[in-house]
Amino acid sequence: MLSIQAETKGKIENTTKYVRNNFWAGRSFESLSDINAQVHGTTHEIPLERLKDEKLNPLSTVPAYMTRK
C-alpha cells in the first residue's frame, strides 16, 4: 500500500507545482467568485457571462442510420 502511494505522490505534487507556477502566477483574487468575474486574457470576456449564453442544440429525432425493428 505504501509503495503505491509513493509512486503517485510525485505526480500529484508536480501537478500542484505546475498549477501554482503557470496558472496562478501573477493573479490575485479574494475568492473563486472573484476570479470567475475577471476578464479572460484570450477572449477578453468574463467566463461566467460567456458560458451563460452557450446552449446545446437539440438532438435529431431521426436515427443517424437505418435500423430494423
C-alpha positions in Angstrom: 0.0 0.0 0.0 2.7 2.5 0.9 4.7 1.8 -2.3 1.7 2.7 -4.4 1.3 6.0 -2.6 5.0 6.8 -3.0 4.7 6.2 -6.8 1.8 8.6 -7.2 2.9 11.2 -4.7 5.3 12.9 -7.2 2.7 13.0 -9.9 0.3 14.9 -7.7 3.0 17.2 -6.3 4.2 18.0 -9.9 0.6 18.9 -11.0 0.2 21.2 -8.0 3.5 22.8 -8.7 2.6 23.3 -12.3 -0.7 25.0 -11.4 0.9 27.3 -8.9 3.8 28.3 -11.2 1.9 28.6 -14.5 -1.8 29.1 -13.9 -2.0 31.1 -10.7 1.2 33.1 -11.2 0.5 36.9 -11.4 -3.1 36.5 -10.5 -4.8 38.0 -7.4 -8.3 37.3 -6.2 -10.3 37.0 -3.0 -12.5 34.0 -3.9 -13.5 31.8 -6.8 -16.4 34.1 -7.4 -13.9 37.0 -7.8 -11.7 35.1 -10.2 -14.7 34.0 -12.3 -15.8 37.6 -12.6 -12.4 38.7 -14.1 -11.9 39.2 -17.8 -10.2 36.3 -19.6 -6.9 37.2 -21.2 -7.6 35.5 -24.6 -11.3 36.0 -25.1 -11.5 39.4 -23.4 -14.8 38.3 -21.9 -15.9 37.3 -18.4 -16.1 33.4 -18.4 -19.4 33.2 -16.5 -21.0 35.6 -18.9 -19.7 33.7 -22.0 -20.7 30.3 -20.6 -24.2 31.5 -19.6 -25.0 32.1 -23.3 -23.9 28.7 -24.5 -26.7 26.4 -25.4 -26.8 22.8 -26.7 -28.6 22.1 -30.0 -31.4 19.6 -29.6 -30.7 16.1 -30.8 -32.4 14.9 -34.0 -35.4 12.7 -33.7 -34.4 10.8 -36.8 -31.9 8.0 -36.3 -28.4 8.5 -37.6 -28.7 5.4 -39.7 -31.4 2.9 -40.7 -32.4 0.3 -38.1 -34.6 -2.8 -38.3 -37.4 -3.2 -35.9 
